[in-house]
Amino acid sequence: MADKRDYYEVLGVEKSASADEIKKAYRKIAKENHPDLHPGDKACENRFKEANEAYEILSDDEKRKKYDQFGHAAFDPSYGGGAGFDGFGGFGGFGDLGDIFGDIFGGFGGGQRSNPNAPRKGENVRASVNISFEEAAFGCEKEVTVARVEQCPDCKGNGCAPGTTPEICPECKGSGYVTQAQRTPFGMMQSQAPCNKCRGTGKIIHQPCKTCRGMGNIRRQHKVNMTIPAGIDDGQAISQRGKGNAGANGGPAGDLLISVTVRPHARFERDGNSVLLEMPITYAQAALGAELEVPTLDGNVKMTVPEGTQPGATFRLRGKGIPYLRGSGRGDQFVTVTLEVPKNLTNSQKELLRQFAASMGELDGVKPSGGIFGKKKK
């Protein structure tokens, strides 16, 4: 028994945890590690089994008391305890497990008791679309190709060849699972497992449909038109109800979830609903002031740079940002000016700059505190 982890540690709860806290912790672990979601992943399957075993004990008041008193030895047959555990899929004798799996997984997995012929919603389908910075800002129409599961048109979803019908499984009587009784020191216990004869479907198909090979559905490519709303950001998703995989047994179709990727812009950056832009200006424009043509999402606009503007100064253009995704109005554009140093000056231009530096009190390349733009004119 020494290699077993403490059940409270397995579920990540304190020994004083309430029944609701234990159930919540178990649900989380079961959902994250369910074998149906991670086929072939032994690590997930082992964590799932371990969590099942821990929950079996800690969810039962009597068993929990025995465990708190004697630890794992209370359920070790060699110590005269219970009959132990029969592994994954064999815990159906405790009714609450079936309810949990029904809530989390919609009726699949070990211990489930849902009717296999009951209507079930189809799975969601995921796709992606790539748009430009401007399309994200103002919205657009896009066409997306999606592969989704649809009901077979020939068998109408029952998996049988036209003119035939499925047989109700004689082993499980259509329930999809079989019940087994087992005698233990605690009395007779029942466990439920998927029926081997019908593989948990509750029916047997003798003549499968040739189109879908008895699956009841087929996968097809579709082109879906979608509207990208103005203001959507990179990484956000758009949902279209009923555009996912077909449901089972007459259940509704799942949803189509489209993830949006926004391509970077050559000049603009986005910060929430604000647009950021760096605008280079010259020495003369910064010192004397100027009226600039500034690019925005709506085209060029005029912006006044006052005399004595310092490099790094930021100006606001109200209402020139990104539209609000849920609401009216737009954000602002922020323009940060940077100083553009001229290159390849002529001799006469260099001489004029030396005269200007001398007039500002700069000697031998050393400028006084405050810089060129911080010193008052003489």
KOLZA-254057 format. One record per residue (C-alpha): residue number from 1; residue in three letters; x, y negated, z. Coordinates in pm, 1 decimal, always signed. Example, Ala and Ser with C-alpha at 12.3 -4.5 7.8 and 13.67 -1.06 7.14 Angstrom:
REM residues 2
+-----+------+----------+----------+----------+
| pos | code |       c1 |       c2 |       c3 |
+-----+------+----------+----------+----------+
|   1 |  ALA |  +1230.0 |   +450.0 |   +780.0 |
|   2 |  SER |  +1367.0 |   +106.0 |   +714.0 |
+-----+------+----------+----------+----------+
***
This chain:
REM residues 378
+-----+------+----------+----------+----------+
| pos | code |       c1 |       c2 |       c3 |
+-----+------+----------+----------+----------+
|   1 |  MET |     +0.0 |     +0.0 |     +0.0 |
|   2 |  ALA |   +302.5 |   -228.6 |    +37.4 |
|   3 |  ASP |   +303.4 |   -324.9 |   -330.7 |
|   4 |  LYS |    -47.7 |   -470.9 |   -317.9 |
|   5 |  ARG |    -81.0 |   -847.0 |   -289.2 |
|   6 |  ASP |   -297.4 |  -1001.0 |    -22.7 |
|   7 |  TYR |   -651.5 |  -1039.7 |   -157.0 |
|   8 |  TYR |   -676.2 |  -1400.0 |    -41.2 |
|   9 |  GLU |   -349.1 |  -1473.5 |   -220.6 |
|  10 |  VAL |   -480.3 |  -1306.4 |   -536.9 |
|  11 |  LEU |   -780.1 |  -1541.0 |   -548.9 |
|  12 |  GLY |   -581.3 |  -1840.7 |   -425.4 |
|  13 |  VAL |   -804.3 |  -1915.0 |   -125.6 |
|  14 |  GLU |   -751.5 |  -1951.0 |   +248.0 |
|  15 |  LYS |   -862.9 |  -1678.7 |   +489.7 |
|  16 |  SER |  -1124.1 |  -1920.3 |   +619.0 |
|  17 |  ALA |  -1270.8 |  -1968.1 |   +268.7 |
|  18 |  SER |  -1648.1 |  -1959.5 |   +237.3 |
|  19 |  ALA |  -1834.8 |  -1711.9 |    +17.7 |
|  20 |  ASP |  -1895.7 |  -1984.9 |   -239.9 |
|  21 |  GLU |  -1525.8 |  -2076.9 |   -250.0 |
|  22 |  ILE |  -1432.3 |  -1712.2 |   -301.1 |
|  23 |  LYS |  -1687.0 |  -1672.0 |   -577.6 |
|  24 |  LYS |  -1573.8 |  -1990.9 |   -750.6 |
|  25 |  ALA |  -1206.8 |  -1886.0 |   -736.3 |
|  26 |  TYR |  -1292.6 |  -1541.5 |   -874.4 |
|  27 |  ARG |  -1498.2 |  -1687.8 |  -1160.6 |
|  28 |  LYS |  -1205.5 |  -1908.4 |  -1264.4 |
|  29 |  ILE |   -950.3 |  -1623.9 |  -1267.9 |
|  30 |  ALA |  -1189.6 |  -1383.2 |  -1440.3 |
|  31 |  LYS |  -1268.8 |  -1634.0 |  -1711.7 |
|  32 |  GLU |   -902.0 |  -1719.0 |  -1774.4 |
|  33 |  ASN |   -782.6 |  -1356.7 |  -1787.4 |
|  34 |  HIS |  -1075.5 |  -1155.8 |  -1925.0 |
|  35 |  PRO |   -941.4 |   -879.4 |  -2155.6 |
|  36 |  ASP |  -1199.7 |   -961.4 |  -2422.2 |
|  37 |  LEU |  -1041.6 |  -1306.4 |  -2454.2 |
|  38 |  HIS |   -683.4 |  -1169.9 |  -2451.3 |
|  39 |  PRO |   -690.4 |   -836.4 |  -2638.8 |
|  40 |  GLY |   -371.0 |   -638.6 |  -2588.2 |
|  41 |  ASP |   -235.1 |   -873.2 |  -2318.1 |
|  42 |  LYS |   -145.2 |   -637.5 |  -2032.1 |
|  43 |  ALA |    -51.3 |   -920.7 |  -1795.7 |
|  44 |  CYS |   -398.5 |  -1078.2 |  -1828.3 |
|  45 |  GLU |   -563.9 |   -739.0 |  -1793.5 |
|  46 |  ASN |   -368.7 |   -667.9 |  -1473.5 |
|  47 |  ARG |   -458.0 |  -1007.9 |  -1325.8 |
|  48 |  PHE |   -820.3 |   -944.6 |  -1414.9 |
|  49 |  LYS |   -817.8 |   -603.6 |  -1244.0 |
|  50 |  GLU |   -644.4 |   -747.2 |   -939.5 |
|  51 |  ALA |   -900.0 |  -1027.6 |   -910.6 |
|  52 |  ASN |  -1185.8 |   -778.1 |   -950.7 |
|  53 |  GLU |  -1048.4 |   -566.0 |   -670.1 |
|  54 |  ALA |  -1001.0 |   -864.7 |   -442.4 |
|  55 |  TYR |  -1349.4 |   -997.5 |   -510.3 |
|  56 |  GLU |  -1508.5 |   -656.2 |   -448.4 |
|  57 |  ILE |  -1379.6 |   -668.0 |    -93.0 |
|  58 |  LEU |  -1398.5 |  -1035.6 |     -2.1 |
|  59 |  SER |  -1749.2 |  -1086.7 |   -143.9 |
|  60 |  ASP |  -1892.5 |   -821.0 |    +88.5 |
|  61 |  ASP |  -1919.5 |   -932.6 |   +452.8 |
|  62 |  GLU |  -1865.7 |   -585.3 |   +599.6 |
|  63 |  LYS |  -1572.2 |   -501.3 |   +375.2 |
|  64 |  ARG |  -1419.2 |   -840.9 |   +436.9 |
|  65 |  LYS |  -1434.3 |   -783.2 |   +814.3 |
|  66 |  LYS |  -1261.4 |   -447.3 |   +775.3 |
|  67 |  TYR |   -998.5 |   -599.0 |   +546.8 |
|  68 |  ASP |   -930.4 |   -886.1 |   +787.0 |
|  69 |  GLN |   -882.1 |   -630.6 |  +1066.2 |
|  70 |  PHE |   -691.9 |   -350.0 |   +893.0 |
|  71 |  GLY |   -571.0 |   -494.0 |   +562.5 |
|  72 |  HIS |   -543.3 |   -267.2 |   +258.2 |
|  73 |  ALA |   -529.9 |    +41.0 |   +480.1 |
|  74 |  ALA |   -904.1 |     +5.0 |   +546.5 |
|  75 |  PHE |   -971.6 |   +119.6 |   +189.8 |
|  76 |  ASP |   -690.5 |   +369.0 |   +137.2 |
|  77 |  PRO |   -819.5 |   +731.8 |   +126.7 |
|  78 |  SER |   -500.6 |   +851.2 |   +293.0 |
|  79 |  TYR |   -596.5 |   +642.7 |   +595.9 |
|  80 |  GLY |   -949.5 |   +772.7 |   +602.5 |
|  81 |  GLY |  -1087.9 |   +459.5 |   +445.3 |
|  82 |  GLY |  -1288.9 |   +411.1 |   +130.8 |
|  83 |  ALA |  -1245.7 |   +590.6 |   -195.5 |
|  84 |  GLY |  -1036.9 |   +316.9 |   -345.0 |
|  85 |  PHE |  -1107.9 |   +150.9 |   -678.9 |
|  86 |  ASP |  -1161.1 |   +312.2 |  -1014.8 |
|  87 |  GLY |   -999.2 |    +35.6 |  -1219.8 |
|  88 |  PHE |  -1125.5 |   -210.5 |  -1476.1 |
|  89 |  GLY |  -1484.7 |   -162.4 |  -1579.2 |
|  90 |  GLY |  -1576.1 |    +57.1 |  -1281.2 |
|  91 |  PHE |  -1709.1 |   -201.5 |  -1036.3 |
|  92 |  GLY |  -2069.7 |   -204.5 |  -1150.8 |
|  93 |  GLY |  -2197.5 |    -68.5 |   -816.5 |
|  94 |  PHE |  -2194.3 |   -422.4 |   -673.7 |
|  95 |  GLY |  -2482.2 |   -614.1 |   -827.3 |
|  96 |  ASP |  -2327.2 |   -960.9 |   -802.0 |
|  97 |  LEU |  -2054.9 |   -871.3 |  -1052.3 |
|  98 |  GLY |  -2306.2 |   -825.4 |  -1332.6 |
|  99 |  ASP |  -2453.1 |  -1166.0 |  -1259.7 |
| 100 |  ILE |  -2109.5 |  -1327.3 |  -1261.5 |
| 101 |  PHE |  -2011.1 |  -1179.9 |  -1597.8 |
| 102 |  GLY |  -2346.6 |  -1273.0 |  -1741.1 |
| 103 |  ASP |  -2297.7 |  -1633.9 |  -1627.7 |
| 104 |  ILE |  -1936.8 |  -1665.6 |  -1743.6 |
| 105 |  PHE |  -1920.1 |  -1457.6 |  -2059.8 |
| 106 |  GLY |  -2279.1 |  -1450.4 |  -2182.6 |
| 107 |  GLY |  -2317.2 |  -1077.5 |  -2139.1 |
| 108 |  PHE |  -1993.9 |   -901.7 |  -2238.8 |
| 109 |  GLY |  -1721.0 |   -732.0 |  -2040.5 |
| 110 |  GLY |  -1699.2 |   -463.6 |  -1773.0 |
| 111 |  GLY |  -1997.0 |   -435.5 |  -1540.8 |
| 112 |  GLN |  -2235.8 |   -641.0 |  -1758.5 |
| 113 |  ARG |  -2603.1 |   -552.3 |  -1737.6 |
| 114 |  SER |  -2752.8 |   -780.3 |  -1997.8 |
| 115 |  ASN |  -2970.6 |   -633.6 |  -2268.7 |
| 116 |  PRO |  -2749.0 |   -569.6 |  -2573.3 |
| 117 |  ASN |  -3045.7 |   -642.1 |  -2798.1 |
| 118 |  ALA |  -3127.5 |   -976.6 |  -2635.8 |
| 119 |  PRO |  -3073.1 |  -1291.2 |  -2846.4 |
| 120 |  ARG |  -2723.3 |  -1434.9 |  -2806.6 |
| 121 |  LYS |  -2583.9 |  -1765.7 |  -2923.4 |
| 122 |  GLY |  -2308.3 |  -1749.9 |  -3183.5 |
| 123 |  GLU |  -1952.1 |  -1855.8 |  -3114.5 |
| 124 |  ASN |  -1833.2 |  -2208.3 |  -3179.2 |
| 125 |  VAL |  -1616.1 |  -2266.7 |  -3485.0 |
| 126 |  ARG |  -1320.4 |  -2507.1 |  -3479.3 |
| 127 |  ALA |  -1182.1 |  -2706.8 |  -3769.6 |
| 128 |  SER |   -965.8 |  -3017.3 |  -3816.4 |
| 129 |  VAL |   -965.8 |  -3325.4 |  -4035.7 |
| 130 |  ASN |   -685.4 |  -3571.2 |  -4113.6 |
| 131 |  ILE |   -775.0 |  -3939.8 |  -4158.8 |
| 132 |  SER |   -594.7 |  -4272.7 |  -4197.5 |
| 133 |  PHE |   -559.8 |  -4546.4 |  -3935.3 |
| 134 |  GLU |   -816.4 |  -4762.8 |  -4117.0 |
| 135 |  GLU |  -1063.8 |  -4472.9 |  -4153.1 |
| 136 |  ALA |  -1044.1 |  -4412.4 |  -3780.0 |
| 137 |  ALA |  -1104.6 |  -4780.7 |  -3712.7 |
| 138 |  PHE |  -1403.7 |  -4832.6 |  -3941.5 |
| 139 |  GLY |  -1540.2 |  -4479.3 |  -3984.4 |
| 140 |  CYS |  -1574.2 |  -4274.1 |  -4302.9 |
| 141 |  GLU |  -1737.0 |  -3971.3 |  -4465.9 |
| 142 |  LYS |  -1534.9 |  -3650.4 |  -4499.4 |
| 143 |  GLU |  -1587.6 |  -3303.7 |  -4642.8 |
| 144 |  VAL |  -1442.1 |  -3016.5 |  -4441.7 |
| 145 |  THR |  -1404.8 |  -2653.9 |  -4551.6 |
| 146 |  VAL |  -1509.7 |  -2415.7 |  -4275.5 |
| 147 |  ALA |  -1504.2 |  -2036.5 |  -4253.1 |
| 148 |  ARG |  -1795.8 |  -1917.2 |  -4041.3 |
| 149 |  VAL |  -1990.4 |  -1600.8 |  -3970.3 |
| 150 |  GLU |  -2340.5 |  -1578.5 |  -4117.3 |
| 151 |  GLN |  -2619.2 |  -1327.2 |  -4099.8 |
| 152 |  CYS |  -2588.6 |  -1063.3 |  -4370.6 |
| 153 |  PRO |  -2843.9 |  -1148.6 |  -4641.2 |
| 154 |  ASP |  -2904.0 |   -782.4 |  -4730.8 |
| 155 |  CYS |  -2968.3 |   -624.3 |  -4389.7 |
| 156 |  LYS |  -3092.8 |   -941.4 |  -4214.9 |
| 157 |  GLY |  -2848.7 |   -882.5 |  -3932.0 |
| 158 |  ASN |  -2942.5 |   -529.2 |  -3822.2 |
| 159 |  GLY |  -2640.5 |   -365.5 |  -3990.8 |
| 160 |  CYS |  -2848.5 |    -98.9 |  -4166.3 |
| 161 |  ALA |  -2875.1 |    -27.7 |  -4536.2 |
| 162 |  PRO |  -3192.1 |   -174.1 |  -4692.9 |
| 163 |  GLY |  -3491.4 |    +49.1 |  -4625.3 |
| 164 |  THR |  -3345.2 |   +203.1 |  -4308.9 |
| 165 |  THR |  -3360.8 |   +112.5 |  -3940.8 |
| 166 |  PRO |  -3128.2 |   +175.7 |  -3647.4 |
| 167 |  GLU |  -3198.7 |   +452.4 |  -3397.3 |
| 168 |  ILE |  -3229.8 |   +373.2 |  -3027.5 |
| 169 |  CYS |  -2934.1 |   +535.9 |  -2855.8 |
| 170 |  PRO |  -3055.2 |   +856.3 |  -2682.9 |
| 171 |  GLU |  -2770.1 |   +841.1 |  -2430.3 |
| 172 |  CYS |  -2841.0 |   +498.6 |  -2279.0 |
| 173 |  LYS |  -3202.8 |   +458.5 |  -2401.3 |
| 174 |  GLY |  -3109.5 |   +133.2 |  -2570.6 |
| 175 |  SER |  -2968.6 |    -36.6 |  -2260.3 |
| 176 |  GLY |  -2609.6 |    -31.7 |  -2387.8 |
| 177 |  TYR |  -2466.0 |   +106.0 |  -2062.1 |
| 178 |  VAL |  -2477.6 |   +423.1 |  -1856.0 |
| 179 |  THR |  -2499.9 |   +455.2 |  -1479.4 |
| 180 |  GLN |  -2291.7 |   +697.0 |  -1276.7 |
| 181 |  ALA |  -2335.7 |   +786.4 |   -908.8 |
| 182 |  GLN |  -2037.7 |   +849.1 |   -684.1 |
| 183 |  ARG |  -2032.1 |   +963.9 |   -325.0 |
| 184 |  THR |  -1802.2 |   +760.8 |    -99.6 |
| 185 |  PRO |  -1749.6 |   +728.1 |   +278.7 |
| 186 |  PHE |  -1980.7 |   +425.7 |   +254.4 |
| 187 |  GLY |  -2256.7 |   +630.2 |    +92.5 |
| 188 |  MET |  -2366.2 |   +677.1 |   -266.3 |
| 189 |  MET |  -2242.1 |   +407.5 |   -497.4 |
| 190 |  GLN |  -2335.6 |   +347.7 |   -857.3 |
| 191 |  SER |  -2107.2 |   +222.2 |  -1131.0 |
| 192 |  GLN |  -2206.1 |   +107.5 |  -1477.5 |
| 193 |  ALA |  -1999.2 |   +118.9 |  -1794.3 |
| 194 |  PRO |  -2062.3 |    +61.0 |  -2165.5 |
| 195 |  CYS |  -2219.2 |   +360.0 |  -2337.3 |
| 196 |  ASN |  -1960.9 |   +555.0 |  -2538.4 |
| 197 |  LYS |  -2213.2 |   +688.6 |  -2787.0 |
| 198 |  CYS |  -2336.3 |   +348.9 |  -2911.0 |
| 199 |  ARG |  -2037.3 |   +144.3 |  -2787.8 |
| 200 |  GLY |  -2260.0 |    -74.0 |  -2578.0 |
| 201 |  THR |  -2492.5 |   -183.6 |  -2859.6 |
| 202 |  GLY |  -2791.4 |    +25.2 |  -2751.9 |
| 203 |  LYS |  -2848.9 |   +150.3 |  -3106.7 |
| 204 |  ILE |  -2695.5 |   +388.0 |  -3357.4 |
| 205 |  ILE |  -2669.6 |   +307.4 |  -3728.0 |
| 206 |  HIS |  -2672.6 |   +616.7 |  -3950.8 |
| 207 |  GLN |  -2662.4 |   +433.4 |  -4285.5 |
| 208 |  PRO |  -2455.3 |   +115.5 |  -4257.3 |
| 209 |  CYS |  -2522.2 |   -178.2 |  -4486.3 |
| 210 |  LYS |  -2266.6 |   -180.4 |  -4767.4 |
| 211 |  THR |  -2246.0 |   -558.6 |  -4776.3 |
| 212 |  CYS |  -2148.1 |   -611.0 |  -4413.2 |
| 213 |  ARG |  -2036.4 |   -251.2 |  -4336.5 |
| 214 |  GLY |  -2280.2 |   -224.9 |  -4049.6 |
| 215 |  MET |  -2163.2 |   -541.3 |  -3873.7 |
| 216 |  GLY |  -2482.3 |   -735.9 |  -3944.9 |
| 217 |  ASN |  -2289.6 |  -1045.6 |  -4050.0 |
| 218 |  ILE |  -2038.1 |  -1167.1 |  -4306.3 |
| 219 |  ARG |  -1778.0 |  -1444.2 |  -4315.2 |
| 220 |  ARG |  -1806.7 |  -1715.5 |  -4578.3 |
| 221 |  GLN |  -1638.5 |  -2043.3 |  -4669.7 |
| 222 |  HIS |  -1856.6 |  -2353.0 |  -4656.2 |
| 223 |  LYS |  -1807.4 |  -2720.8 |  -4731.2 |
| 224 |  VAL |  -1952.5 |  -2936.5 |  -4454.7 |
| 225 |  ASN |  -2011.6 |  -3310.1 |  -4494.1 |
| 226 |  MET |  -1946.2 |  -3505.0 |  -4179.0 |
| 227 |  THR |  -1954.0 |  -3866.1 |  -4063.6 |
| 228 |  ILE |  -1648.2 |  -3994.7 |  -3878.4 |
| 229 |  PRO |  -1769.8 |  -4269.0 |  -3639.8 |
| 230 |  ALA |  -1590.9 |  -4604.0 |  -3625.2 |
| 231 |  GLY |  -1344.2 |  -4626.7 |  -3336.6 |
| 232 |  ILE |  -1258.7 |  -4256.5 |  -3306.1 |
| 233 |  ASP |   -907.6 |  -4190.5 |  -3176.2 |
| 234 |  ASP |   -641.7 |  -3930.8 |  -3249.0 |
| 235 |  GLY |   -715.4 |  -3595.6 |  -3082.9 |
| 236 |  GLN |  -1086.1 |  -3656.4 |  -3027.7 |
| 237 |  ALA |  -1342.7 |  -3408.5 |  -3159.7 |
| 238 |  ILE |  -1680.2 |  -3428.3 |  -3331.2 |
| 239 |  SER |  -1950.9 |  -3168.6 |  -3266.0 |
| 240 |  GLN |  -2216.7 |  -3053.7 |  -3512.9 |
| 241 |  ARG |  -2481.7 |  -2838.8 |  -3350.2 |
| 242 |  GLY |  -2582.6 |  -2517.7 |  -3519.4 |
| 243 |  LYS |  -2298.9 |  -2526.8 |  -3774.2 |
| 244 |  GLY |  -2092.4 |  -2252.5 |  -3605.7 |
| 245 |  ASN |  -2110.3 |  -1874.1 |  -3624.5 |
| 246 |  ALA |  -2449.3 |  -1708.7 |  -3652.9 |
| 247 |  GLY |  -2610.3 |  -1581.9 |  -3333.7 |
| 248 |  ALA |  -2690.1 |  -1216.3 |  -3262.5 |
| 249 |  ASN |  -3036.8 |  -1062.6 |  -3245.9 |
| 250 |  GLY |  -3203.4 |  -1382.3 |  -3356.7 |
| 251 |  GLY |  -3002.9 |  -1606.9 |  -3122.5 |
| 252 |  PRO |  -2908.2 |  -1962.2 |  -3227.0 |
| 253 |  ALA |  -2590.1 |  -2039.2 |  -3417.9 |
| 254 |  GLY |  -2289.6 |  -2183.5 |  -3237.2 |
| 255 |  ASP |  -2153.5 |  -2534.3 |  -3289.9 |
| 256 |  LEU |  -1887.8 |  -2671.2 |  -3522.7 |
| 257 |  LEU |  -1614.3 |  -2858.8 |  -3335.0 |
| 258 |  ILE |  -1394.2 |  -3073.8 |  -3558.6 |
| 259 |  SER |  -1068.8 |  -3212.2 |  -3417.6 |
| 260 |  VAL |   -958.7 |  -3545.3 |  -3564.2 |
| 261 |  THR |   -594.8 |  -3627.0 |  -3642.8 |
| 262 |  VAL |   -515.2 |  -3991.9 |  -3723.4 |
| 263 |  ARG |   -211.6 |  -4062.5 |  -3938.9 |
| 264 |  PRO |    +27.0 |  -4334.0 |  -3805.5 |
| 265 |  HIS |    +15.5 |  -4676.4 |  -3970.6 |
| 266 |  ALA |   +324.4 |  -4838.4 |  -4121.3 |
| 267 |  ARG |   +282.8 |  -5160.1 |  -3916.7 |
| 268 |  PHE |     -0.6 |  -5126.9 |  -3665.9 |
| 269 |  GLU |     -7.9 |  -4932.7 |  -3340.4 |
| 270 |  ARG |   -313.1 |  -4855.2 |  -3130.3 |
| 271 |  ASP |   -355.3 |  -4894.2 |  -2756.7 |
| 272 |  GLY |   -712.6 |  -4804.4 |  -2664.1 |
| 273 |  ASN |   -922.5 |  -5048.2 |  -2867.1 |
| 274 |  SER |   -633.8 |  -5292.4 |  -2913.1 |
| 275 |  VAL |   -415.5 |  -5318.2 |  -3222.6 |
| 276 |  LEU |    -48.2 |  -5402.5 |  -3168.5 |
| 277 |  LEU |   +173.5 |  -5569.7 |  -3429.9 |
| 278 |  GLU |   +532.4 |  -5695.3 |  -3429.9 |
| 279 |  MET |   +577.7 |  -6007.8 |  -3645.9 |
| 280 |  PRO |   +929.0 |  -6127.0 |  -3739.2 |
| 281 |  ILE |   +985.5 |  -6505.1 |  -3751.7 |
| 282 |  THR |  +1291.3 |  -6720.0 |  -3829.0 |
| 283 |  TYR |  +1493.4 |  -6954.2 |  -3604.1 |
| 284 |  ALA |  +1335.9 |  -7252.4 |  -3773.1 |
| 285 |  GLN |   +979.7 |  -7121.4 |  -3731.9 |
| 286 |  ALA |  +1038.9 |  -7043.9 |  -3364.8 |
| 287 |  ALA |  +1203.2 |  -7377.6 |  -3288.3 |
| 288 |  LEU |   +983.5 |  -7607.7 |  -3497.6 |
| 289 |  GLY |   +657.4 |  -7412.6 |  -3493.5 |
| 290 |  ALA |   +480.7 |  -7273.7 |  -3799.9 |
| 291 |  GLU |   +155.9 |  -7140.5 |  -3939.4 |
| 292 |  LEU |   +195.5 |  -6771.1 |  -4026.7 |
| 293 |  GLU |     +0.4 |  -6528.1 |  -4244.8 |
| 294 |  VAL |    -57.8 |  -6230.9 |  -4013.4 |
| 295 |  PRO |   -187.4 |  -5892.2 |  -4139.3 |
| 296 |  THR |   -491.6 |  -5744.2 |  -3961.8 |
| 297 |  LEU |   -729.0 |  -5456.9 |  -4032.3 |
| 298 |  ASP |   -956.6 |  -5713.4 |  -4200.7 |
| 299 |  GLY |   -681.8 |  -5867.4 |  -4415.9 |
| 300 |  ASN |   -439.6 |  -6155.8 |  -4359.6 |
| 301 |  VAL |   -537.2 |  -6434.5 |  -4119.7 |
| 302 |  LYS |   -361.6 |  -6758.4 |  -4023.4 |
| 303 |  MET |   -195.0 |  -6780.2 |  -3682.6 |
| 304 |  THR |    -20.1 |  -7087.1 |  -3540.4 |
| 305 |  VAL |   +315.6 |  -7039.6 |  -3368.5 |
| 306 |  PRO |   +381.6 |  -7343.0 |  -3145.2 |
| 307 |  GLU |   +711.8 |  -7528.5 |  -3130.2 |
| 308 |  GLY |   +969.9 |  -7365.6 |  -2905.4 |
| 309 |  THR |   +821.8 |  -7014.1 |  -2924.1 |
| 310 |  GLN |  +1051.3 |  -6759.3 |  -2757.8 |
| 311 |  PRO |  +1129.6 |  -6414.6 |  -2900.9 |
| 312 |  GLY |   +894.1 |  -6154.7 |  -2748.3 |
| 313 |  ALA |   +604.5 |  -6398.4 |  -2706.1 |
| 314 |  THR |   +265.7 |  -6232.3 |  -2765.0 |
| 315 |  PHE |    -43.0 |  -6392.7 |  -2921.1 |
| 316 |  ARG |   -401.9 |  -6262.9 |  -2911.6 |
| 317 |  LEU |   -631.1 |  -6245.3 |  -3215.3 |
| 318 |  ARG |   -975.0 |  -6189.9 |  -3064.6 |
| 319 |  GLY |  -1206.3 |  -5938.8 |  -3228.7 |
| 320 |  LYS |   -942.9 |  -5807.0 |  -3468.6 |
| 321 |  GLY |   -891.1 |  -5473.7 |  -3292.3 |
| 322 |  ILE |  -1064.7 |  -5133.9 |  -3304.9 |
| 323 |  PRO |  -1446.5 |  -5109.4 |  -3280.6 |
| 324 |  TYR |  -1575.2 |  -4954.2 |  -2958.8 |
| 325 |  LEU |  -1675.1 |  -4592.9 |  -3019.9 |
| 326 |  ARG |  -1981.2 |  -4605.7 |  -2795.4 |
| 327 |  GLY |  -2103.8 |  -4960.9 |  -2797.9 |
| 328 |  SER |  -2087.4 |  -5285.6 |  -2992.6 |
| 329 |  GLY |  -1798.3 |  -5521.3 |  -3049.8 |
| 330 |  ARG |  -1428.4 |  -5472.5 |  -3112.1 |
| 331 |  GLY |  -1104.0 |  -5494.9 |  -2925.8 |
| 332 |  ASP |   -832.9 |  -5755.0 |  -2993.4 |
| 333 |  GLN |   -510.0 |  -5760.6 |  -3190.8 |
| 334 |  PHE |   -190.2 |  -5856.0 |  -3009.6 |
| 335 |  VAL |    +93.4 |  -6003.9 |  -3216.6 |
| 336 |  THR |   +442.3 |  -5999.4 |  -3065.1 |
| 337 |  VAL |   +695.0 |  -6220.8 |  -3243.4 |
| 338 |  THR |  +1050.9 |  -6102.0 |  -3294.4 |
| 339 |  LEU |  +1345.6 |  -6314.8 |  -3407.0 |
| 340 |  GLU |  +1477.0 |  -6243.9 |  -3754.9 |
| 341 |  VAL |  +1848.5 |  -6329.9 |  -3775.1 |
| 342 |  PRO |  +1955.3 |  -6438.5 |  -4127.0 |
| 343 |  LYS |  +2232.0 |  -6245.9 |  -4305.5 |
| 344 |  ASN |  +2476.8 |  -6337.8 |  -4584.7 |
| 345 |  LEU |  +2481.2 |  -6712.7 |  -4510.5 |
| 346 |  THR |  +2658.7 |  -6946.9 |  -4752.0 |
| 347 |  ASN |  +2948.5 |  -7160.3 |  -4633.9 |
| 348 |  SER |  +2731.3 |  -7470.7 |  -4630.6 |
| 349 |  GLN |  +2463.3 |  -7293.1 |  -4425.6 |
| 350 |  LYS |  +2725.9 |  -7175.3 |  -4178.0 |
| 351 |  GLU |  +2860.8 |  -7528.4 |  -4146.9 |
| 352 |  LEU |  +2511.1 |  -7662.8 |  -4076.7 |
| 353 |  LEU |  +2466.5 |  -7399.8 |  -3803.1 |
| 354 |  ARG |  +2802.6 |  -7498.8 |  -3647.6 |
| 355 |  GLN |  +2690.8 |  -7861.0 |  -3644.0 |
| 356 |  PHE |  +2360.6 |  -7758.1 |  -3486.7 |
| 357 |  ALA |  +2543.8 |  -7549.6 |  -3221.6 |
| 358 |  ALA |  +2771.0 |  -7843.8 |  -3141.6 |
| 359 |  SER |  +2472.4 |  -8074.3 |  -3104.7 |
| 360 |  MET |  +2319.9 |  -7826.2 |  -2857.4 |
| 361 |  GLY |  +2636.9 |  -7819.9 |  -2648.9 |
| 362 |  GLU |  +2755.7 |  -7477.3 |  -2759.7 |
| 363 |  LEU |  +3135.0 |  -7452.3 |  -2767.9 |
| 364 |  ASP |  +3341.0 |  -7157.1 |  -2887.4 |
| 365 |  GLY |  +3034.7 |  -6940.6 |  -2920.3 |
| 366 |  VAL |  +2933.8 |  -6986.7 |  -2555.4 |
| 367 |  LYS |  +2583.5 |  -7124.9 |  -2512.3 |
| 368 |  PRO |  +2456.6 |  -7290.8 |  -2193.2 |
| 369 |  SER |  +2200.0 |  -7132.4 |  -1965.4 |
| 370 |  GLY |  +1852.0 |  -7131.1 |  -2111.8 |
| 371 |  GLY |  +1956.4 |  -7051.4 |  -2468.7 |
| 372 |  ILE |  +1906.0 |  -7253.4 |  -2784.8 |
| 373 |  PHE |  +1529.3 |  -7272.1 |  -2741.0 |
| 374 |  GLY |  +1539.8 |  -7340.0 |  -2367.4 |
| 375 |  LYS |  +1754.5 |  -7657.6 |  -2387.7 |
| 376 |  LYS |  +1588.8 |  -7993.7 |  -2442.9 |
| 377 |  LYS |  +1682.9 |  -8195.5 |  -2746.5 |
| 378 |  LYS |  +1912.8 |  -8486.2 |  -2689.0 |
+-----+------+----------+----------+----------+
***
